[in-house]
Amino acid sequence: MVHTYEVLVDIKEFADLKNNTCQSGTTRYEIDAESKHKADSMALLQARSDHPKGTEYDVRVTRLLK
């Protein structure tokens, strides 16, 4: 059975490897998946696609929506 999960991904992007300045933020996704583990993996793939310059991704499934 497929459920909709709310997944938050904290993303850290460094402007330059020589410079320690970075931007960080959180992106919210609603993922349709069969399990929390699959929702976690799908959100990570989506975050990497949306933020290709990201260097750190912290994914957490926060709640079941449907």
N, C-alpha and C positions, 0 to 999 in steps of 0.2 A: 504494500500500500504506500502511495506517495503522499508525503506531508510537505507543508511549506514551513521552512525554518527561517528565523531571523538570524543573520550572521553578521557580526561586526568584525572588521579587519582594521587593525592599527597598522599604518604604513609609514615608514621612515624613508625619506629620499634625501640623499646627499647631493648637493649641487656639484661638487667636485671632489675627487678623491684626495687631492692635495690640501683641500680646505675642510675643516671640521664642521662647517655650517650645514645644517640640515633642516628640512621641513618635515613635520610629522602631522598626521591627521588620521581620522577614522572614517571609514566608508561603510555604509550599511547596505546589505544585500538581503533580498528575499529569495531563497533558494528552494526549488521543488526537488526533493530527493526522497529516497527510500529509508535513509538512516541519517543520524547525526554525523557519522563519519563521512558519508558521501557528501553531505551538505558542506562540511568543513573543506573537503578536497575541491569541490566545485567552486566554492567562494575564493579559495586561494588561487585557483586558475583564473578566475574572473578578475581578481585584484591585480594579478601579474599582467594580465592583458590591458587593464585600464590604467595601470601605473607601471610601465615598463622600466622606469628609472629607479624604482623602489629597491632598497637594499635589505630591508627587514620587514617582514610581514608577521603579524600576530593575529591569528584567526581564532575566533571563539563563537560558538553557537550559543545564542543567548536565550531563545525561547521558541517554542512550537506555536506557529500562528494558525495553522489549519491541519 
